[in-house]
Amino acid sequence: MTRKKRNYSDHIEMVKDNDTWLYAPKTLPKMDAIELGEIHDVLPFDGVRNPSSRSNSSHKVFIPYRTEANNNMPKVGIAESAAEAVVSMQYLMSQDVYDLHFQPIEVAYADSEGAPRHYTHDLLVTFRSGHRRLVFVRNEASLQKPQTIRDIQEVIAATPEDAADDLIVVNANDYTRQRRENLSRMYLLFFDEDEEADTLVLETARRLRTLYYMQDLFPHVPISQDRAFQACYRLVARGLLHANLDHVLWEYSQIGVAA
């Protein structure tokens, strides 16, 4: 008896590459950094290194921003990771910040084995007082490695003394995914100014004895809920209201007036 030809596929024939055994992201060929063309009335990215080439491990973020140093003219910034992006946003929402640069300075140094290395600082922040700060953003797993600690020490030693007044190291793990999302939304709303809404919401929050959730404010302010909601975001960003940013910031969030 002739054996019938099977009309089905074994499971193994249906398994595609990376579906079962290759848990890590597939290595992709390196791509050139994205070069933006001229944008009308927008200052170009002016970092010493363009960090926007493709990566399997980090998000590259293009950020439009304004500072008093540039007469509030829009400018393009490029961050090498999501954490670096929200750290810059947090600084840009501070009333104490006068200017900010992405990828501002590159330094050369030798690692612990004597091999030549180059490092580009993530951010340079200039405060209204004139104080200048370099910011080094790295995830916690990396910061716990002895090699990273040695590299940071070498980078600090190789950085010219006149480049900044101090340097801080930021643990990217302090910026949870939800905190990053909240800060990103705050940043979008922060520069969409509505002074009337901000004033009404803050005055209401200060006198309301039953304030617990954000939604408790809405019936007591003479503006639309949308405007009141956005005002809450701006007031939290300015430090006038407080909330837990590691949870979703919405109408059921617990908020209070900052001391």
TORKOLGU-506372 format. One record per residue (C-alpha): x negated, y negated, z; residue in three letters; residue number from 1. Coordinates in Angstrom, 2 decimals. Layout:
BEGIN
+---------+---------+---------+------+-----+
|      c1 |      c2 |      c3 | type | seq |
+---------+---------+---------+------+-----+
|       X |       Y |       Z |  ALA | NUM |
...
+---------+---------+---------+------+-----+
This chain:
BEGIN
+---------+---------+---------+------+-----+
|      c1 |      c2 |      c3 | type | seq |
+---------+---------+---------+------+-----+
|    0.00 |    0.00 |    0.00 |  MET |   1 |
|   -1.41 |   -3.39 |   -0.99 |  THR |   2 |
|   -2.02 |   -5.66 |    1.93 |  ARG |   3 |
|   -0.14 |   -8.94 |    1.67 |  LYS |   4 |
|   -2.19 |  -12.08 |    1.57 |  LYS |   5 |
|   -1.66 |  -14.06 |    4.73 |  ARG |   6 |
|    0.03 |  -17.42 |    4.35 |  ASN |   7 |
|   -1.09 |  -18.97 |    7.61 |  TYR |   8 |
|   -4.32 |  -20.37 |    9.04 |  SER |   9 |
|   -6.13 |  -19.16 |   12.12 |  ASP |  10 |
|   -6.43 |  -21.70 |   14.92 |  HIS |  11 |
|  -10.19 |  -21.97 |   14.40 |  ILE |  12 |
|   -9.63 |  -23.09 |   10.81 |  GLU |  13 |
|   -7.49 |  -26.00 |   12.00 |  MET |  14 |
|  -10.01 |  -27.35 |   14.49 |  VAL |  15 |
|  -11.66 |  -30.50 |   13.23 |  LYS |  16 |
|  -15.04 |  -31.90 |   14.19 |  ASP |  17 |
|  -15.01 |  -33.62 |   17.59 |  ASN |  18 |
|  -11.56 |  -32.23 |   18.49 |  ASP |  19 |
|  -12.72 |  -29.60 |   20.97 |  THR |  20 |
|  -16.40 |  -29.52 |   21.78 |  TRP |  21 |
|  -17.87 |  -32.92 |   20.98 |  LEU |  22 |
|  -16.59 |  -34.99 |   23.85 |  TYR |  23 |
|  -18.84 |  -38.01 |   23.31 |  ALA |  24 |
|  -17.92 |  -40.55 |   20.62 |  PRO |  25 |
|  -19.28 |  -39.63 |   17.23 |  LYS |  26 |
|  -22.43 |  -41.54 |   16.40 |  THR |  27 |
|  -21.70 |  -44.02 |   13.63 |  LEU |  28 |
|  -24.24 |  -45.60 |   11.31 |  PRO |  29 |
|  -25.51 |  -48.99 |   12.44 |  LYS |  30 |
|  -23.79 |  -51.94 |   10.80 |  MET |  31 |
|  -25.03 |  -55.47 |   10.44 |  ASP |  32 |
|  -23.76 |  -58.14 |   12.81 |  ALA |  33 |
|  -20.71 |  -60.08 |   11.66 |  ILE |  34 |
|  -21.70 |  -63.46 |   10.25 |  GLU |  35 |
|  -18.91 |  -66.02 |   10.45 |  LEU |  36 |
|  -18.68 |  -68.61 |    7.74 |  GLY |  37 |
|  -18.16 |  -72.27 |    8.42 |  GLU |  38 |
|  -14.89 |  -73.04 |   10.23 |  ILE |  39 |
|  -13.44 |  -76.50 |    9.79 |  HIS |  40 |
|  -13.76 |  -78.64 |   12.94 |  ASP |  41 |
|  -15.23 |  -75.71 |   14.91 |  VAL |  42 |
|  -18.84 |  -75.63 |   16.09 |  LEU |  43 |
|  -20.67 |  -72.42 |   15.04 |  PRO |  44 |
|  -22.16 |  -69.77 |   17.30 |  PHE |  45 |
|  -25.62 |  -70.98 |   18.32 |  ASP |  46 |
|  -27.06 |  -68.06 |   20.28 |  GLY |  47 |
|  -30.58 |  -66.84 |   19.56 |  VAL |  48 |
|  -29.20 |  -63.36 |   18.79 |  ARG |  49 |
|  -25.89 |  -62.31 |   17.23 |  ASN |  50 |
|  -24.66 |  -59.33 |   19.33 |  PRO |  51 |
|  -21.66 |  -58.42 |   17.14 |  SER |  52 |
|  -23.07 |  -55.30 |   15.45 |  SER |  53 |
|  -21.06 |  -52.08 |   15.89 |  ARG |  54 |
|  -21.36 |  -50.19 |   19.18 |  SER |  55 |
|  -19.94 |  -46.91 |   20.52 |  ASN |  56 |
|  -20.14 |  -48.08 |   24.13 |  SER |  57 |
|  -19.06 |  -51.74 |   24.32 |  SER |  58 |
|  -16.54 |  -54.17 |   22.92 |  HIS |  59 |
|  -17.91 |  -57.17 |   21.05 |  LYS |  60 |
|  -15.72 |  -60.21 |   21.70 |  VAL |  61 |
|  -15.54 |  -63.47 |   19.72 |  PHE |  62 |
|  -14.40 |  -66.30 |   22.00 |  ILE |  63 |
|  -13.20 |  -69.76 |   21.01 |  PRO |  64 |
|  -14.07 |  -72.19 |   23.78 |  TYR |  65 |
|  -14.48 |  -75.85 |   24.64 |  ARG |  66 |
|  -16.72 |  -77.67 |   27.10 |  THR |  67 |
|  -17.16 |  -81.28 |   28.11 |  GLU |  68 |
|  -20.74 |  -81.14 |   26.81 |  ALA |  69 |
|  -19.33 |  -80.81 |   23.28 |  ASN |  70 |
|  -16.61 |  -83.45 |   23.82 |  ASN |  71 |
|  -14.13 |  -80.55 |   24.06 |  ASN |  72 |
|  -14.67 |  -79.70 |   20.39 |  MET |  73 |
|  -13.91 |  -75.99 |   19.73 |  PRO |  74 |
|  -16.92 |  -73.71 |   19.48 |  LYS |  75 |
|  -17.50 |  -70.00 |   18.77 |  VAL |  76 |
|  -19.04 |  -67.74 |   21.40 |  GLY |  77 |
|  -19.87 |  -64.04 |   21.03 |  ILE |  78 |
|  -20.00 |  -61.70 |   24.04 |  ALA |  79 |
|  -21.64 |  -58.30 |   23.93 |  GLU |  80 |
|  -19.11 |  -56.60 |   26.22 |  SER |  81 |
|  -15.60 |  -57.08 |   27.59 |  ALA |  82 |
|  -17.01 |  -57.75 |   31.06 |  ALA |  83 |
|  -19.42 |  -60.37 |   29.73 |  GLU |  84 |
|  -16.49 |  -62.01 |   27.91 |  ALA |  85 |
|  -14.30 |  -62.35 |   31.01 |  VAL |  86 |
|  -17.23 |  -63.56 |   33.12 |  VAL |  87 |
|  -17.65 |  -66.37 |   30.60 |  SER |  88 |
|  -13.90 |  -67.08 |   30.67 |  MET |  89 |
|  -13.95 |  -67.29 |   34.44 |  GLN |  90 |
|  -16.73 |  -69.87 |   34.28 |  TYR |  91 |
|  -14.98 |  -71.83 |   31.52 |  LEU |  92 |
|  -11.84 |  -72.14 |   33.66 |  MET |  93 |
|  -13.86 |  -73.65 |   36.51 |  SER |  94 |
|  -13.63 |  -77.41 |   36.94 |  GLN |  95 |
|  -17.29 |  -77.38 |   38.03 |  ASP |  96 |
|  -18.65 |  -76.17 |   34.67 |  VAL |  97 |
|  -19.99 |  -78.72 |   32.18 |  TYR |  98 |
|  -21.42 |  -76.43 |   29.47 |  ASP |  99 |
|  -21.89 |  -72.76 |   28.61 |  LEU | 100 |
|  -24.05 |  -70.95 |   26.04 |  HIS | 101 |
|  -23.85 |  -67.33 |   24.88 |  PHE | 102 |
|  -27.10 |  -65.41 |   24.17 |  GLN | 103 |
|  -29.10 |  -68.56 |   24.99 |  PRO | 104 |
|  -32.69 |  -67.38 |   25.52 |  ILE | 105 |
|  -34.82 |  -64.39 |   24.48 |  GLU | 106 |
|  -37.81 |  -63.35 |   26.56 |  VAL | 107 |
|  -40.60 |  -60.84 |   25.89 |  ALA | 108 |
|  -41.96 |  -58.57 |   28.60 |  TYR | 109 |
|  -43.69 |  -55.23 |   29.13 |  ALA | 110 |
|  -41.78 |  -52.39 |   30.78 |  ASP | 111 |
|  -43.19 |  -50.17 |   33.55 |  SER | 112 |
|  -45.07 |  -48.09 |   30.97 |  GLU | 113 |
|  -46.56 |  -51.11 |   29.27 |  GLY | 114 |
|  -44.34 |  -50.93 |   26.18 |  ALA | 115 |
|  -43.28 |  -54.30 |   24.71 |  PRO | 116 |
|  -39.62 |  -55.18 |   25.20 |  ARG | 117 |
|  -37.33 |  -58.09 |   24.38 |  HIS | 118 |
|  -34.28 |  -59.19 |   26.34 |  TYR | 119 |
|  -31.68 |  -61.84 |   25.52 |  THR | 120 |
|  -29.94 |  -63.42 |   28.49 |  HIS | 121 |
|  -26.14 |  -63.09 |   28.40 |  ASP | 122 |
|  -25.01 |  -66.55 |   29.50 |  LEU | 123 |
|  -26.43 |  -69.92 |   30.47 |  LEU | 124 |
|  -24.02 |  -71.99 |   32.58 |  VAL | 125 |
|  -24.57 |  -75.68 |   33.29 |  THR | 126 |
|  -22.59 |  -77.16 |   36.18 |  PHE | 127 |
|  -21.50 |  -80.78 |   36.52 |  ARG | 128 |
|  -24.12 |  -81.17 |   39.23 |  SER | 129 |
|  -26.80 |  -80.40 |   36.64 |  GLY | 130 |
|  -27.56 |  -76.97 |   38.13 |  HIS | 131 |
|  -28.24 |  -74.36 |   35.42 |  ARG | 132 |
|  -27.63 |  -70.65 |   35.91 |  ARG | 133 |
|  -28.56 |  -67.62 |   33.81 |  LEU | 134 |
|  -26.13 |  -64.69 |   34.08 |  VAL | 135 |
|  -27.12 |  -61.04 |   33.65 |  PHE | 136 |
|  -24.08 |  -58.71 |   33.23 |  VAL | 137 |
|  -24.54 |  -54.95 |   33.49 |  ARG | 138 |
|  -22.44 |  -51.97 |   34.56 |  ASN | 139 |
|  -22.91 |  -50.43 |   37.99 |  GLU | 140 |
|  -24.40 |  -47.14 |   36.78 |  ALA | 141 |
|  -27.16 |  -49.03 |   35.00 |  SER | 142 |
|  -27.79 |  -51.38 |   37.92 |  LEU | 143 |
|  -28.36 |  -48.40 |   40.24 |  GLN | 144 |
|  -31.21 |  -47.07 |   38.10 |  LYS | 145 |
|  -34.73 |  -47.87 |   39.32 |  PRO | 146 |
|  -35.75 |  -48.59 |   35.72 |  GLN | 147 |
|  -33.06 |  -51.28 |   35.39 |  THR | 148 |
|  -34.16 |  -52.85 |   38.67 |  ILE | 149 |
|  -37.74 |  -52.97 |   37.42 |  ARG | 150 |
|  -36.60 |  -54.39 |   34.07 |  ASP | 151 |
|  -34.63 |  -57.16 |   35.79 |  ILE | 152 |
|  -37.70 |  -58.08 |   37.82 |  GLN | 153 |
|  -39.79 |  -58.19 |   34.65 |  GLU | 154 |
|  -37.17 |  -60.28 |   32.85 |  VAL | 155 |
|  -37.07 |  -62.77 |   35.73 |  ILE | 156 |
|  -40.86 |  -63.01 |   35.73 |  ALA | 157 |
|  -40.93 |  -63.52 |   31.94 |  ALA | 158 |
|  -38.24 |  -66.22 |   31.93 |  THR | 159 |
|  -39.73 |  -69.73 |   31.85 |  PRO | 160 |
|  -39.16 |  -71.66 |   35.06 |  GLU | 161 |
|  -37.61 |  -74.57 |   33.17 |  ASP | 162 |
|  -35.01 |  -72.33 |   31.47 |  ALA | 163 |
|  -32.66 |  -72.39 |   34.49 |  ALA | 164 |
|  -32.50 |  -73.08 |   38.21 |  ASP | 165 |
|  -31.42 |  -69.57 |   39.17 |  ASP | 166 |
|  -30.36 |  -66.19 |   37.78 |  LEU | 167 |
|  -27.56 |  -63.98 |   39.05 |  ILE | 168 |
|  -26.79 |  -60.34 |   38.31 |  VAL | 169 |
|  -23.10 |  -59.49 |   37.81 |  VAL | 170 |
|  -21.79 |  -55.96 |   38.30 |  ASN | 171 |
|  -19.42 |  -55.34 |   35.37 |  ALA | 172 |
|  -17.56 |  -52.72 |   37.42 |  ASN | 173 |
|  -16.23 |  -55.52 |   39.63 |  ASP | 174 |
|  -14.10 |  -56.48 |   36.62 |  TYR | 175 |
|  -11.60 |  -53.65 |   36.38 |  THR | 176 |
|   -9.62 |  -53.22 |   33.19 |  ARG | 177 |
|   -6.56 |  -54.87 |   34.76 |  GLN | 178 |
|   -8.62 |  -57.77 |   36.11 |  ARG | 179 |
|  -10.10 |  -58.29 |   32.62 |  ARG | 180 |
|   -6.63 |  -58.33 |   31.07 |  GLU | 181 |
|   -5.33 |  -60.81 |   33.67 |  ASN | 182 |
|   -8.30 |  -63.12 |   33.19 |  LEU | 183 |
|   -7.96 |  -62.96 |   29.41 |  SER | 184 |
|   -4.31 |  -64.02 |   29.61 |  ARG | 185 |
|   -5.18 |  -66.75 |   32.11 |  MET | 186 |
|   -7.80 |  -68.05 |   29.71 |  TYR | 187 |
|   -5.28 |  -68.28 |   26.86 |  LEU | 188 |
|   -2.76 |  -70.14 |   29.03 |  LEU | 189 |
|   -5.26 |  -72.29 |   30.92 |  PHE | 190 |
|   -5.93 |  -74.58 |   27.97 |  PHE | 191 |
|   -2.27 |  -74.71 |   26.93 |  ASP | 192 |
|   -1.70 |  -77.53 |   29.40 |  GLU | 193 |
|    1.68 |  -78.28 |   30.98 |  ASP | 194 |
|    0.97 |  -80.59 |   33.90 |  GLU | 195 |
|    4.65 |  -81.11 |   34.69 |  GLU | 196 |
|    5.30 |  -77.38 |   35.07 |  ALA | 197 |
|    2.14 |  -76.86 |   37.14 |  ASP | 198 |
|    3.07 |  -79.67 |   39.53 |  THR | 199 |
|    6.67 |  -78.52 |   39.98 |  LEU | 200 |
|    5.70 |  -74.89 |   40.59 |  VAL | 201 |
|    2.94 |  -75.77 |   43.07 |  LEU | 202 |
|    5.16 |  -78.19 |   45.01 |  GLU | 203 |
|    7.90 |  -75.55 |   45.17 |  THR | 204 |
|    5.46 |  -72.87 |   46.31 |  ALA | 205 |
|    4.19 |  -75.11 |   49.12 |  ARG | 206 |
|    7.63 |  -75.79 |   50.57 |  ARG | 207 |
|    9.34 |  -72.44 |   49.90 |  LEU | 208 |
|    9.56 |  -70.40 |   53.11 |  ARG | 209 |
|   10.73 |  -67.22 |   51.36 |  THR | 210 |
|    7.89 |  -67.00 |   48.84 |  LEU | 211 |
|    6.64 |  -63.44 |   48.48 |  TYR | 212 |
|    6.92 |  -62.44 |   44.82 |  TYR | 213 |
|    6.31 |  -64.71 |   41.84 |  MET | 214 |
|    9.96 |  -64.33 |   40.84 |  GLN | 215 |
|   11.01 |  -66.00 |   44.12 |  ASP | 216 |
|    9.89 |  -69.31 |   42.61 |  LEU | 217 |
|   11.98 |  -69.18 |   39.45 |  PHE | 218 |
|   15.43 |  -70.14 |   40.88 |  PRO | 219 |
|   13.94 |  -73.13 |   42.71 |  HIS | 220 |
|   12.10 |  -74.93 |   39.88 |  VAL | 221 |
|   14.02 |  -77.10 |   37.36 |  PRO | 222 |
|   12.22 |  -75.64 |   34.33 |  ILE | 223 |
|   12.55 |  -72.49 |   32.24 |  SER | 224 |
|   11.27 |  -69.20 |   33.60 |  GLN | 225 |
|    8.74 |  -68.98 |   30.76 |  ASP | 226 |
|    7.16 |  -72.31 |   31.71 |  ARG | 227 |
|    7.15 |  -71.40 |   35.41 |  ALA | 228 |
|    5.54 |  -68.03 |   34.65 |  PHE | 229 |
|    2.77 |  -69.65 |   32.60 |  GLN | 230 |
|    2.27 |  -72.28 |   35.30 |  ALA | 231 |
|    1.69 |  -69.50 |   37.85 |  CYS | 232 |
|   -1.09 |  -68.11 |   35.67 |  TYR | 233 |
|   -2.77 |  -71.50 |   35.42 |  ARG | 234 |
|   -2.43 |  -72.16 |   39.15 |  LEU | 235 |
|   -4.00 |  -68.79 |   39.99 |  VAL | 236 |
|   -6.81 |  -69.56 |   37.54 |  ALA | 237 |
|   -7.38 |  -72.91 |   39.28 |  ARG | 238 |
|   -7.41 |  -71.24 |   42.71 |  GLY | 239 |
|   -4.29 |  -73.07 |   43.92 |  LEU | 240 |
|   -2.26 |  -69.85 |   44.12 |  LEU | 241 |
|   -3.72 |  -66.49 |   45.04 |  HIS | 242 |
|   -2.84 |  -63.01 |   43.76 |  ALA | 243 |
|   -4.41 |  -59.57 |   43.45 |  ASN | 244 |
|   -5.92 |  -59.60 |   39.95 |  LEU | 245 |
|   -6.64 |  -55.88 |   40.04 |  ASP | 246 |
|   -2.89 |  -55.36 |   39.57 |  HIS | 247 |
|   -0.65 |  -56.61 |   36.78 |  VAL | 248 |
|    0.10 |  -60.29 |   37.30 |  LEU | 249 |
|    3.81 |  -60.63 |   36.58 |  TRP | 250 |
|    7.07 |  -61.70 |   38.22 |  GLU | 251 |
|    6.93 |  -58.87 |   40.79 |  TYR | 252 |
|    3.37 |  -59.73 |   41.90 |  SER | 253 |
|    2.82 |  -60.93 |   45.44 |  GLN | 254 |
|    1.49 |  -64.49 |   45.36 |  ILE | 255 |
|    0.86 |  -67.21 |   47.90 |  GLY | 256 |
|   -0.46 |  -70.72 |   48.23 |  VAL | 257 |
|   -4.22 |  -70.83 |   48.66 |  ALA | 258 |
|   -5.44 |  -72.22 |   51.95 |  ALA | 259 |
+---------+---------+---------+------+-----+
